[in-house]
Amino acid sequence: MAGARTGHNKCLTPDGDNGRMLQPAATDATSPIEETDGPSAPAADPAFDATNVVEPDTPKFKARHVLMRRLADVVCLPESRINAFERAVTADLLVEMLREAELADRARVARRLSILAEVPNSLVRLLIIDEIEAARPLIEDCEALNDADLLYCARHGRVPHRVALASRKGLPAILSEELVDGIDIPVTEALLKNLRATISQPALESAVALSQTHPSLIPLILRRPELRPSSAYVMFWWADSDVRRTILSRFGVNREIMQDMASDVFAMAAAEKWQDPMSRKALQFIERRQRNRAAIEKSPYVSLEAAIADAAERGMTRKMAEEISYMSGLKPSTGAKLLRDPGGEGLAVLCKATGLSKKALRALWRSLRRPMRDEQGRMHPDLANVLMAYDMLAVDRAQTVLRYWNWSLSSALTHVMLRALSRGEDMDMDGLSVPQRAAMLAFSADLRSG
């Protein structure tokens, strides 16, 4: 009996020369379950302890429990002790045992695997979509996972898995698109908070679209380094006053370089009588002059200031709104969007871009019959916010914002898109240009509510 026990102490012991594992056959006198503490057992690994899950009671089949732990030991051996084929075969056997194992055991194995440089794919695919207590160590910490493994988790995991995945450091851009497409707000929030993740422009645009109905995403989006003016200018329409001022301050860029670059192109386009619509739209965005001199000459008003003064006295009508839009160098749809804007900061952009004074801005505010003072007789907070936005803007930067709005909200919005928006139809956003996507987002609520 003692001899048999001595022979079994060699269980799972390397033979020293080639690092291969030897497993003698069990005898009737003894069994592997008696040798749970043999000299071949690896030292206790602190990461092996399950701290977040409840330990199971004493296992019914002790042999199964011990064998599962030993198989995990073999899978976790360094490359100098086991080759890839042996590790893969052992992992296949371990997978079958883990399917019937307790959660605490699965979590323990996952924690051990999370520190490995190479993890068998069969184990990864099983554990990465397991209960979150078992999956979290692999999702958050395992550097051996490739993009295919992460994509599998994003598509087949539940919300807690996707939240953990969104918090993973070094998350690639392709995963950000998959996570945001799920329209799970906790997942999107976790992704936006993860400054170590790379978010693609389509993913960020999807987050901007979600922020229209989930305002809590807006401050998170503003902190993203990937945010570009096109998305910020769209988010302006449903942001609060503080965020609007931040957008105007950070993304109101100047156009000096473009103007210098295209200085001689204006004469070329004029010689061609402005017949090319593409170059005409681009040059309209670049040019320094905002007011439309041709529209002013045709207008019944002598100036833009006179038109606004008349509107302030008689009230803004649709005809007056169109006249003011044309004189300001805007399409009527853009002008209507600005005049309907509840916050009013868009009016500050319009007035600063067209060279109107604060007096004219107040007159425009009055023409829309908006409150000038509150119940205590002080300046109304909304008007104060608009005047503050006016003061902080430079003319050239205000023109850039206004030109981009006019370009995206009118020129890029085709009749097909308008019909789809008014009917609530879905469109392939990937097939649209950046200004077209901006127009879709900015006008969607207006047209669907109208």
Backbone torsions as a table, in degrees:
resi	resn	phi	psi	omega
1	MET	NA	-42.7	178.0
2	ALA	-67.0	-36.6	178.5
3	GLY	-63.8	-42.1	178.8
4	ALA	-63.0	-40.9	-179.9
5	ARG	-64.7	-39.0	179.0
6	THR	-63.5	-40.5	178.2
7	GLY	-62.5	-36.1	-177.4
8	HIS	-78.4	-11.6	175.0
9	ASN	-68.2	-10.1	177.3
10	LYS	-87.2	3.7	-178.7
11	CYS	-60.2	133.8	178.5
12	LEU	57.5	36.6	177.4
13	THR	-105.8	131.8	178.9
14	PRO	-67.7	147.4	-176.8
15	ASP	-81.8	-0.9	170.2
16	GLY	93.6	-36.9	-175.2
17	ASP	-91.3	-50.3	-175.9
18	ASN	-112.1	4.1	176.1
19	GLY	73.7	6.1	-179.2
20	ARG	-77.3	155.3	-176.0
21	MET	-98.0	136.6	179.2
22	LEU	-109.7	137.9	179.3
23	GLN	-134.9	98.3	178.1
24	PRO	-68.0	153.9	-179.0
25	ALA	-69.3	146.5	177.7
26	ALA	-73.3	148.5	176.8
27	THR	-108.7	173.2	179.5
28	ASP	-70.0	-24.2	-174.0
29	ALA	-80.4	-18.0	-176.6
30	THR	-150.2	171.4	179.1
31	SER	-148.9	160.1	-177.6
32	PRO	-59.7	-23.9	-175.8
33	ILE	-69.5	-15.8	-179.8
34	GLU	-81.6	-12.9	-171.8
35	GLU	-111.4	48.7	-179.0
36	THR	-73.3	-17.7	-176.6
37	ASP	-120.9	29.7	-179.3
38	GLY	-65.2	165.3	-177.6
39	PRO	-64.5	-18.1	-178.6
40	SER	-82.4	-11.9	-177.6
41	ALA	-68.0	133.3	-179.5
42	PRO	-63.6	155.6	178.3
43	ALA	-63.8	152.6	-179.0
44	ALA	-62.4	134.2	-179.6
45	ASP	-104.0	121.1	-179.4
46	PRO	-55.5	-34.5	-179.5
47	ALA	-69.8	-11.6	-176.1
48	PHE	-77.4	-22.4	-175.6
49	ASP	-74.3	132.4	177.3
50	ALA	-84.2	111.0	-176.4
51	THR	-101.9	-18.9	-174.6
52	ASN	-106.0	1.0	-179.4
53	VAL	-129.3	159.7	-179.0
54	VAL	-80.2	128.7	179.2
55	GLU	-66.6	140.7	179.4
56	PRO	-71.8	160.5	174.1
57	ASP	-66.7	175.0	178.5
58	THR	-52.9	123.5	-175.0
59	PRO	-61.6	144.6	179.8
60	LYS	-67.7	-40.8	178.7
61	PHE	-111.9	96.1	-175.9
62	LYS	-63.6	-33.4	-178.7
63	ALA	-63.1	-42.3	178.9
64	ARG	-61.8	-43.4	-177.9
65	HIS	-62.7	-46.1	-178.8
66	VAL	-67.5	-41.9	-179.7
67	LEU	-62.9	-38.4	179.1
68	MET	-63.7	-40.6	178.8
69	ARG	-67.9	-38.4	179.1
70	ARG	-66.5	-39.5	177.2
71	LEU	-63.3	-39.0	176.3
72	ALA	-63.1	-36.8	176.6
73	ASP	-60.4	-42.8	-177.6
74	VAL	-66.1	-44.3	-179.9
75	VAL	-60.1	-33.4	-176.3
76	CYS	-87.5	1.4	178.3
77	LEU	-64.2	149.8	178.5
78	PRO	-68.9	164.9	-177.0
79	GLU	-63.0	-23.3	178.7
80	SER	-72.7	-14.1	-177.8
81	ARG	-107.9	-19.2	-176.3
82	ILE	-151.2	140.5	179.7
83	ASN	-90.8	172.6	-173.2
84	ALA	-63.2	-36.1	-178.9
85	PHE	-68.1	-42.8	178.6
86	GLU	-64.4	-39.8	179.6
87	ARG	-64.4	-40.1	-178.8
88	ALA	-65.9	-42.6	179.7
89	VAL	-65.1	-43.0	177.8
90	THR	-62.1	-39.8	179.5
91	ALA	-63.8	-38.3	178.6
92	ASP	-60.5	-40.5	178.4
93	LEU	-69.0	-39.8	-179.9
94	LEU	-65.5	-36.0	178.9
95	VAL	-57.7	-45.6	-179.1
96	GLU	-63.2	-35.9	179.2
97	MET	-73.6	-36.5	-179.4
98	LEU	-67.7	-25.7	178.8
99	ARG	-60.4	-29.5	-179.3
100	GLU	-106.0	5.9	-175.0
101	ALA	-83.4	163.3	175.0
102	GLU	-70.3	157.6	-179.5
103	LEU	-60.6	-39.8	-179.8
104	ALA	-61.0	-38.7	178.6
105	ASP	-68.2	-41.5	179.4
106	ARG	-65.4	-39.6	178.4
107	ALA	-65.3	-39.0	179.4
108	ARG	-63.7	-43.9	178.9
109	VAL	-64.7	-40.9	-179.8
110	ALA	-62.2	-39.5	178.6
111	ARG	-64.3	-38.1	178.6
112	ARG	-68.5	-39.2	-179.4
113	LEU	-69.4	-27.3	-173.1
114	SER	-64.9	-18.6	-178.8
115	ILE	-97.7	-0.4	-177.9
116	LEU	-80.0	151.3	176.1
117	ALA	-80.4	-20.0	178.6
118	GLU	-143.2	125.1	-179.0
119	VAL	-122.5	128.5	178.1
120	PRO	-54.8	137.4	-174.7
121	ASN	-62.1	-34.8	-178.8
122	SER	-62.4	-36.9	177.7
123	LEU	-72.3	-39.3	179.6
124	VAL	-60.4	-49.2	-175.7
125	ARG	-66.3	-28.6	177.5
126	LEU	-74.6	-49.4	-170.7
127	LEU	-82.8	-26.0	-173.2
128	ILE	-71.8	-19.0	174.9
129	ILE	-117.0	17.4	174.5
130	ASP	-70.4	-175.6	173.5
131	GLU	-52.9	146.7	-170.7
132	ILE	-59.2	-29.3	178.6
133	GLU	-63.2	-32.4	178.1
134	ALA	-87.6	-33.2	-175.0
135	ALA	-80.6	-29.5	-172.4
136	ARG	-55.6	-46.2	-179.0
137	PRO	-57.4	-40.0	178.6
138	LEU	-70.1	-44.6	-176.2
139	ILE	-63.3	-43.7	-172.5
140	GLU	-87.1	-32.9	-167.3
141	ASP	-118.4	-21.1	-172.5
142	CYS	-76.4	114.5	179.8
143	GLU	-81.3	-8.7	-178.6
144	ALA	-79.4	-11.5	-178.9
145	LEU	-71.5	136.3	176.4
146	ASN	-98.3	177.3	-177.5
147	ASP	-61.7	-32.6	178.8
148	ALA	-65.8	-40.0	177.2
149	ASP	-63.7	-44.3	-179.3
150	LEU	-66.1	-38.0	178.3
151	LEU	-66.3	-38.0	176.3
152	TYR	-60.8	-42.6	178.9
153	CYS	-65.1	-41.6	-179.2
154	ALA	-64.1	-35.3	-176.2
155	ARG	-85.3	-30.4	-173.8
156	HIS	-112.3	-11.5	178.0
157	GLY	-80.3	166.5	177.1
158	ARG	-91.3	-177.2	-175.5
159	VAL	-56.6	-45.7	178.1
160	PRO	-59.4	-34.7	177.3
161	HIS	-66.6	-40.4	-178.3
162	ARG	-71.3	-33.7	175.4
163	VAL	-64.9	-44.8	178.2
164	ALA	-63.0	-39.3	179.5
165	LEU	-66.2	-39.3	179.1
166	ALA	-65.2	-22.1	179.7
167	SER	-91.7	-1.6	-176.7
168	ARG	-68.8	135.5	179.4
169	LYS	-71.7	145.0	179.4
170	GLY	68.8	25.3	-178.8
171	LEU	-63.3	127.2	-178.2
172	PRO	-72.7	160.9	-175.1
173	ALA	-62.8	-36.6	-177.9
174	ILE	-62.2	-31.7	178.1
175	LEU	-72.9	-32.3	179.7
176	SER	-62.5	-38.1	178.8
177	GLU	-65.9	-42.0	180.0
178	GLU	-64.7	-39.5	-177.1
179	LEU	-71.1	-40.8	-179.0
180	VAL	-72.1	-30.2	179.5
181	ASP	-62.3	-21.9	-179.7
182	GLY	-72.6	-14.0	178.7
183	ILE	56.0	37.6	172.2
184	ASP	-99.0	112.4	-174.0
185	ILE	-60.8	-43.4	177.3
186	PRO	-58.8	-35.6	178.8
187	VAL	-68.1	-45.3	179.6
188	THR	-63.2	-40.2	177.8
189	GLU	-61.9	-45.0	179.5
190	ALA	-62.8	-38.9	179.5
191	LEU	-65.6	-44.6	-179.3
192	LEU	-66.7	-31.2	178.5
193	LYS	-75.0	-21.7	-176.2
194	ASN	-81.7	93.6	-178.1
195	LEU	-73.7	-8.0	176.6
196	ARG	-92.1	0.9	177.2
197	ALA	-95.9	152.7	175.0
198	THR	-102.3	121.5	-178.6
199	ILE	-107.7	125.3	179.7
200	SER	-73.3	162.4	178.9
201	GLN	-62.8	-43.6	176.1
202	PRO	-59.4	-38.4	178.8
203	ALA	-66.4	-40.8	179.7
204	LEU	-67.5	-37.9	176.9
205	GLU	-64.1	-36.3	176.3
206	SER	-65.5	-38.9	177.2
207	ALA	-65.5	-38.9	176.6
208	VAL	-61.7	-42.8	178.0
209	ALA	-62.0	-40.2	177.9
210	LEU	-65.6	-30.6	-177.3
211	SER	-66.4	-16.2	178.4
212	GLN	-64.3	-34.7	178.7
213	THR	-108.4	-7.0	178.2
214	HIS	-131.5	81.2	-174.8
215	PRO	-59.5	-19.7	-179.7
216	SER	-63.0	-18.9	180.0
217	LEU	-78.6	-20.5	-172.1
218	ILE	-60.7	-51.0	178.9
219	PRO	-62.2	-30.7	177.8
220	LEU	-69.1	-39.7	178.9
221	ILE	-65.4	-39.9	-178.6
222	LEU	-61.5	-27.2	-178.5
223	ARG	-84.5	-5.9	-178.3
224	ARG	-77.5	131.1	177.8
225	PRO	-69.0	-16.9	-179.0
226	GLU	-80.6	-9.3	-176.3
227	LEU	-64.9	129.6	-178.9
228	ARG	-115.8	161.8	-177.4
229	PRO	-53.6	-39.1	-177.6
230	SER	-57.2	-42.8	179.2
231	SER	-75.1	-38.0	-179.8
232	ALA	-65.2	-41.0	-179.9
233	TYR	-64.1	-30.6	177.3
234	VAL	-74.8	-44.6	-178.4
235	MET	-64.1	-22.2	177.1
236	PHE	-51.4	-38.3	-170.3
237	TRP	-67.6	-24.6	178.7
238	TRP	-119.3	14.5	178.2
239	ALA	-90.1	162.7	177.3
240	ASP	-81.6	179.5	-172.8
241	SER	-62.1	-42.9	-178.4
242	ASP	-63.0	-44.4	-179.8
243	VAL	-66.7	-38.3	179.4
244	ARG	-61.0	-43.0	178.6
245	ARG	-65.5	-36.2	176.6
246	THR	-63.3	-43.7	179.5
247	ILE	-63.1	-45.4	-179.2
248	LEU	-65.3	-35.5	-179.4
249	SER	-73.1	-41.7	-173.6
250	ARG	-84.6	-35.8	-170.9
251	PHE	-110.7	5.3	175.5
252	GLY	-81.3	80.9	-173.2
253	VAL	-84.0	158.6	176.1
254	ASN	-92.5	169.7	-175.0
255	ARG	-122.5	24.6	-175.6
256	GLU	-60.6	-43.6	-178.4
257	ILE	-63.8	-44.1	178.9
258	MET	-64.2	-39.4	-179.2
259	GLN	-65.9	-40.5	177.5
260	ASP	-66.3	-40.1	-178.9
261	MET	-64.5	-37.1	-173.8
262	ALA	-102.6	14.5	-174.2
263	SER	-58.7	-36.6	-179.0
264	ASP	-90.0	-9.6	-177.6
265	VAL	-75.4	-27.3	179.8
266	PHE	-60.2	-42.1	179.3
267	ALA	-65.7	-37.0	177.6
268	MET	-63.0	-46.1	-179.0
269	ALA	-65.3	-37.4	178.4
270	ALA	-66.0	-37.9	177.3
271	ALA	-63.5	-30.2	177.1
272	GLU	-86.1	3.9	179.4
273	LYS	61.6	32.1	174.8
274	TRP	54.3	38.1	-176.4
275	GLN	-79.2	-22.3	-179.5
276	ASP	-85.9	111.6	-176.8
277	PRO	-66.2	-31.8	-178.4
278	MET	-67.3	-49.1	179.9
279	SER	-67.7	-32.5	179.3
280	ARG	-63.8	-44.5	179.8
281	LYS	-65.3	-40.6	-179.3
282	ALA	-66.9	-42.0	-179.5
283	LEU	-69.6	-30.6	175.1
284	GLN	-63.9	-33.1	177.6
285	PHE	-71.9	-34.6	-173.2
286	ILE	-84.4	-33.6	-170.0
287	GLU	-60.8	155.2	-175.7
288	ARG	-77.8	-34.9	-174.6
289	ARG	-77.2	131.5	-179.4
290	GLN	-98.0	-44.1	-176.9
291	ARG	-71.6	146.9	-179.4
292	ASN	-92.5	102.8	-176.4
293	ARG	-64.7	-36.2	179.7
294	ALA	-63.9	-41.1	179.2
295	ALA	-67.7	-36.0	179.5
296	ILE	-66.6	-38.9	178.5
297	GLU	-64.6	-33.0	-179.9
298	LYS	-85.9	-13.4	-173.7
299	SER	-75.3	149.0	173.5
300	PRO	-70.2	-13.3	178.3
301	TYR	-96.5	145.9	-177.6
302	VAL	-74.5	-22.3	-178.7
303	SER	-157.8	170.0	176.7
304	LEU	-65.9	-38.5	178.7
305	GLU	-61.2	-39.4	179.9
306	ALA	-66.1	-38.4	178.5
307	ALA	-64.0	-41.6	-179.7
308	ILE	-69.2	-39.3	178.3
309	ALA	-62.0	-40.0	178.6
310	ASP	-66.8	-40.1	178.1
311	ALA	-65.1	-36.9	179.0
312	ALA	-65.0	-33.6	-178.5
313	GLU	-79.4	-41.0	-174.2
314	ARG	-103.5	-12.3	-176.5
315	GLY	96.7	144.9	-176.8
316	MET	-74.3	127.7	174.0
317	THR	-113.2	170.2	179.8
318	ARG	-63.4	-39.5	-180.0
319	LYS	-65.1	-42.5	178.2
320	MET	-64.1	-40.8	-180.0
321	ALA	-61.1	-42.8	178.1
322	GLU	-65.0	-39.5	-179.6
323	GLU	-64.3	-44.3	178.6
324	ILE	-64.3	-37.4	179.0
325	SER	-63.9	-48.9	-179.4
326	TYR	-61.1	-43.9	-179.1
327	MET	-66.1	-26.1	179.5
328	SER	-87.2	1.4	-179.4
329	GLY	79.3	26.2	-177.5
330	LEU	-118.3	155.6	170.0
331	LYS	-77.1	150.1	-179.3
332	PRO	-56.2	-35.3	179.9
333	SER	-64.1	-39.3	177.3
334	THR	-67.7	-44.6	178.2
335	GLY	-60.0	-41.2	179.0
336	ALA	-63.8	-39.2	178.0
337	LYS	-61.6	-42.2	180.0
338	LEU	-66.9	-42.5	-176.8
339	LEU	-72.6	-27.9	178.6
340	ARG	-83.6	-12.7	-174.1
341	ASP	-58.7	120.6	-176.6
342	PRO	-62.2	-38.2	-176.9
343	GLY	-70.6	-44.4	176.8
344	GLY	97.8	-8.1	-179.9
345	GLU	-63.5	-25.5	175.7
346	GLY	-61.7	-31.2	176.9
347	LEU	-66.5	-35.7	177.2
348	ALA	-64.1	-40.2	177.5
349	VAL	-63.4	-44.1	179.6
350	LEU	-60.1	-47.5	-176.5
351	CYS	-68.4	-42.5	179.9
352	LYS	-66.8	-39.4	-178.1
353	ALA	-66.5	-33.7	-177.5
354	THR	-94.3	4.1	177.6
355	GLY	78.5	18.3	178.3
356	LEU	-77.8	150.6	-179.3
357	SER	-84.5	173.1	175.1
358	LYS	-62.0	-34.4	178.1
359	LYS	-60.7	-42.4	178.4
360	ALA	-67.8	-35.5	177.4
361	LEU	-63.7	-42.4	177.0
362	ARG	-64.0	-38.1	178.9
363	ALA	-65.4	-39.9	177.8
364	LEU	-65.0	-38.4	177.0
365	TRP	-62.9	-41.9	-179.8
366	ARG	-68.3	-33.6	-179.2
367	SER	-64.1	-25.8	178.9
368	LEU	-88.7	3.0	179.0
369	ARG	58.8	41.4	175.3
370	ARG	-93.9	151.3	-173.5
371	PRO	-65.8	133.6	177.6
372	MET	-88.9	-33.7	-177.3
373	ARG	-136.1	157.2	178.8
374	ASP	-88.9	-170.9	-176.2
375	GLU	-66.9	-25.2	179.7
376	GLN	-87.8	3.0	179.0
377	GLY	84.7	4.8	177.9
378	ARG	-90.6	164.3	179.4
379	MET	-56.8	134.9	-178.4
380	HIS	-63.8	139.0	-177.5
381	PRO	-56.5	-36.8	179.8
382	ASP	-64.3	-43.2	178.0
383	LEU	-66.0	-37.9	178.5
384	ALA	-62.2	-39.8	178.2
385	ASN	-65.0	-39.5	-179.9
386	VAL	-65.9	-43.7	178.7
387	LEU	-65.3	-34.4	177.1
388	MET	-65.2	-41.9	177.5
389	ALA	-63.9	-37.7	178.6
390	TYR	-62.2	-43.9	-176.8
391	ASP	-66.4	-33.0	-173.8
392	MET	-84.0	-10.6	-174.7
393	LEU	-93.3	138.3	167.9
394	ALA	-88.2	153.6	-174.8
395	VAL	-59.7	-48.0	-175.7
396	ASP	-64.2	-40.0	179.4
397	ARG	-68.8	-38.0	176.1
398	ALA	-63.1	-38.7	178.1
399	GLN	-64.0	-38.7	178.8
400	THR	-60.2	-46.5	179.8
401	VAL	-63.0	-47.0	-177.7
402	LEU	-64.8	-40.6	178.9
403	ARG	-64.3	-40.6	-179.7
404	TYR	-64.7	-42.8	176.8
405	TRP	-59.1	-46.6	-177.9
406	ASN	-64.2	-39.2	179.4
407	TRP	-65.6	-47.8	-175.1
408	SER	-80.8	-34.3	-174.9
409	LEU	-84.0	-12.7	-178.4
410	SER	-127.2	-59.5	-175.3
411	SER	-63.7	-36.3	-175.5
412	ALA	-84.7	-11.9	-174.4
413	LEU	-94.0	103.1	-177.8
414	THR	-82.4	167.3	179.3
415	HIS	-65.0	-29.5	177.8
416	VAL	-66.3	-43.2	178.9
417	MET	-66.6	-40.2	178.7
418	LEU	-60.9	-42.6	179.6
419	ARG	-64.8	-41.8	179.9
420	ALA	-64.8	-40.1	178.9
421	LEU	-66.2	-44.2	-177.3
422	SER	-66.1	-28.9	179.7
423	ARG	-92.7	-3.5	-178.6
424	GLY	73.4	23.5	-178.5
425	GLU	-81.5	151.0	176.9
426	ASP	-83.4	147.5	177.7
427	MET	-129.5	155.0	177.6
428	ASP	-76.7	99.1	-176.4
429	MET	-65.5	-29.0	-179.1
430	ASP	-65.3	-25.7	-178.7
431	GLY	-87.4	0.9	-178.5
432	LEU	-98.8	155.0	175.3
433	SER	-76.2	170.3	179.8
434	VAL	-59.4	-49.2	178.4
435	PRO	-65.2	-30.9	177.2
436	GLN	-67.7	-40.8	176.4
437	ARG	-64.4	-38.5	177.7
438	ALA	-62.9	-42.9	179.3
439	ALA	-64.6	-41.0	178.7
440	MET	-57.9	-45.1	-178.2
441	LEU	-69.9	-43.1	-174.8
442	ALA	-69.0	-35.1	-174.3
443	PHE	-98.5	-9.4	-173.0
444	SER	-59.2	-47.5	-177.7
445	ALA	-66.6	-39.0	-178.9
446	ASP	-62.8	-47.3	-174.8
447	LEU	-73.7	-34.8	-179.3
448	ARG	-72.9	-33.6	177.7
449	SER	-77.1	-26.0	179.1
450	GLY	-81.4	NA	NA
